[in-house]
């Protein structure tokens, strides 16, 4: 453990959500302005974007090996992107 502050424990290897690009089982996720770019998907993979309350805010199906998801209408915050059987945290 590296530090403790007000009950929060910070340990080596704790994900911060700050580093980009992220890789998760072959997926490469980057953000560019109001767009989430996902490479390494398979055509036909379903994707869904969830807010932290569990509400689905966007979904669709990949038609190529990459996705471009417009997040212009979303509030700033943390979201979970699920593509196929993979999930990754996105900061917007």
ChimeraX attribute file (.defattr): number of C-alpha atoms within 10 A of each C-alpha:
attribute: neighborCount
match mode: 1-to-1
recipient: residues
	/A:1	9
	/A:2	7
	/A:3	10
	/A:4	10
	/A:5	7
	/A:6	5
	/A:7	7
	/A:8	8
	/A:9	12
	/A:10	14
	/A:11	11
	/A:12	9
	/A:13	7
	/A:14	9
	/A:15	10
	/A:16	8
	/A:17	12
	/A:18	10
	/A:19	9
	/A:20	12
	/A:21	12
	/A:22	17
	/A:23	14
	/A:24	11
	/A:25	10
	/A:26	11
	/A:27	20
	/A:28	16
	/A:29	21
	/A:30	18
	/A:31	18
	/A:32	9
	/A:33	10
	/A:34	13
	/A:35	15
	/A:36	18
	/A:37	16
	/A:38	22
	/A:39	16
	/A:40	16
	/A:41	22
	/A:42	17
	/A:43	13
	/A:44	13
	/A:45	16
	/A:46	16
	/A:47	20
	/A:48	17
	/A:49	23
	/A:50	18
	/A:51	18
	/A:52	12
	/A:53	7
	/A:54	10
	/A:55	11
	/A:56	14
	/A:57	13
	/A:58	15
	/A:59	15
	/A:60	14
	/A:61	15
	/A:62	19
	/A:63	13
	/A:64	13
	/A:65	14
	/A:66	17
	/A:67	22
	/A:68	14
	/A:69	17
	/A:70	14
	/A:71	17
	/A:72	11
	/A:73	8
	/A:74	13
	/A:75	10
	/A:76	10
	/A:77	10
	/A:78	14
	/A:79	22
	/A:80	17
	/A:81	22
	/A:82	17
	/A:83	22
	/A:84	15
	/A:85	9
	/A:86	13
	/A:87	16
	/A:88	16
	/A:89	20
	/A:90	21
	/A:91	14
	/A:92	16
